[in-house]
């Protein structure tokens, strides 16, 4: 999987992945942006919610006709000093319908422990490369 992210001026970037959909990101005005897109940290929380949500709906597929609503509230607590990464993320599923909570909890746990690639990736090793003016640079 690959995403190409292009600077569009100021603090703004547009990312396009294999799906072809564009994601606009920008910093808030407090960080020199114009607020013309989601912040990258909002995208991280949204990606986590979307990933686990997709997994939960796949696991609960036989029961979806009994569910009226699924909303996912993702609340991240960040460090006070830079880098202001998340120290805790609480994902709250708000579900309405005639379904046993045990089934929903099972789906959430399976999604988090076995299927959600985003939550699994939050502990990934990250490395960086630099290509400057067409030549790879060593750091």
C-alpha positions as CSV (number, residue, x, y, z in Angstrom):
1,X,0.0,0.0,0.0
2,X,1.3,3.4,-0.9
3,X,0.0,7.0,-0.3
4,X,1.5,10.0,-2.1
5,X,1.2,13.2,0.0
6,X,1.9,16.5,-1.7
7,X,2.4,19.9,-0.1
8,X,-0.2,22.3,-1.3
9,X,1.2,25.5,0.4
10,X,1.4,26.8,3.9
11,X,0.9,23.9,6.2
12,X,-1.5,22.0,3.9
13,X,-1.0,18.6,2.3
14,X,-3.1,16.4,0.1
15,X,-2.7,12.6,0.3
16,X,-3.9,10.2,-2.4
17,X,-3.8,6.5,-1.9
18,X,-4.4,3.4,-4.1
19,X,-8.1,4.0,-3.8
20,X,-7.8,7.4,-5.6
21,X,-9.5,9.4,-2.9
22,X,-7.9,12.6,-1.8
23,X,-7.5,13.5,1.9
24,X,-6.9,17.2,2.6
25,X,-4.9,17.9,5.8
26,X,-3.9,21.2,7.3
27,X,-2.6,22.6,10.6
28,X,-4.9,24.7,12.7
29,X,-4.4,28.4,12.7
30,X,-2.5,28.1,16.0
31,X,0.2,26.2,14.1
32,X,0.3,28.4,11.0
33,X,-2.3,26.6,9.0
34,X,-5.6,27.8,7.5
35,X,-7.7,24.9,8.9
36,X,-8.6,23.8,5.3
37,X,-8.4,20.1,6.2
38,X,-8.4,17.6,9.0
39,X,-5.3,17.6,11.1
40,X,-3.0,14.6,10.9
41,X,-3.8,13.6,14.5
42,X,-7.5,13.8,13.8
43,X,-6.9,11.6,10.8
44,X,-5.1,9.1,13.0
45,X,-8.0,8.9,15.4
46,X,-10.5,8.7,12.5
47,X,-8.4,6.0,10.8
48,X,-8.5,3.9,14.0
49,X,-12.3,4.4,14.4
50,X,-12.9,3.6,10.7
51,X,-10.7,0.5,10.8
52,X,-12.2,-1.0,13.9
53,X,-15.7,0.0,12.7
54,X,-15.3,-1.8,9.5
55,X,-14.1,-4.9,11.3
56,X,-17.0,-4.8,13.8
57,X,-19.6,-4.5,11.0
58,X,-18.0,-7.4,9.2
59,X,-18.0,-9.6,12.3
60,X,-21.6,-8.5,13.2
61,X,-22.8,-8.9,9.6
62,X,-25.4,-11.6,10.5
63,X,-26.8,-9.2,13.1
64,X,-26.7,-5.8,11.3
65,X,-30.4,-5.9,10.6
66,X,-30.9,-5.7,14.4
67,X,-28.7,-2.6,14.7
68,X,-30.1,0.9,14.2
69,X,-27.0,3.0,14.8
70,X,-23.3,2.6,15.3
71,X,-21.3,5.7,16.2
72,X,-17.7,5.6,17.3
73,X,-16.3,8.3,19.5
74,X,-12.5,8.3,19.6
75,X,-10.9,10.4,22.3
76,X,-7.1,10.9,22.4
77,X,-5.1,12.3,25.2
78,X,-1.8,13.8,24.1
79,X,1.5,14.7,25.8
80,X,1.9,18.3,26.9
81,X,5.3,18.8,25.2
82,X,6.5,18.0,21.7
83,X,6.3,15.6,20.2
84,X,2.6,15.7,21.4
85,X,1.8,12.1,20.6
86,X,-1.1,10.2,22.1
87,X,-0.6,8.7,25.5
88,X,-4.1,7.2,25.6
89,X,-6.9,6.6,23.1
90,X,-10.4,5.6,24.3
91,X,-12.7,4.3,21.6
92,X,-16.3,4.3,22.6
93,X,-18.9,2.5,20.5
94,X,-22.4,3.9,20.8
95,X,-24.8,1.3,19.5
96,X,-28.6,1.2,19.3
97,X,-30.5,-1.9,18.4
98,X,-31.8,-5.2,19.6
99,X,-28.4,-7.0,19.9
100,X,-26.8,-8.6,23.0
101,X,-23.8,-6.6,24.4
102,X,-21.8,-9.8,24.5
103,X,-21.9,-10.0,20.7
104,X,-20.8,-6.4,20.3
105,X,-18.0,-6.8,22.8
106,X,-16.8,-9.9,21.1
107,X,-16.7,-8.1,17.7
108,X,-14.8,-5.1,19.3
109,X,-12.3,-7.4,20.9
110,X,-11.8,-9.5,17.7
111,X,-11.4,-6.3,15.7
112,X,-8.8,-4.8,18.0
113,X,-6.9,-8.1,18.7
114,X,-7.0,-9.8,15.4
115,X,-8.2,-7.7,12.5
116,X,-7.7,-3.9,12.9
117,X,-4.5,-3.1,10.9
118,X,-4.5,0.5,12.2
119,X,-4.4,-0.4,15.9
120,X,-1.8,-3.0,15.1
121,X,0.3,-0.3,13.2
122,X,0.3,2.1,16.1
123,X,3.3,0.1,17.4
124,X,5.1,-0.2,14.0
125,X,8.7,0.6,13.5
126,X,9.0,3.8,11.5
127,X,12.0,4.7,9.3
128,X,12.7,7.6,7.1
129,X,14.4,8.1,3.7
130,X,15.4,11.4,2.0
131,X,15.6,11.9,-1.8
132,X,16.9,15.4,-2.4
133,X,16.9,16.7,-5.9
134,X,16.6,13.2,-7.3
135,X,19.4,11.6,-5.2
136,X,18.9,9.6,-2.0
137,X,20.7,11.2,0.9
138,X,22.1,9.3,3.9
139,X,21.1,10.7,7.3
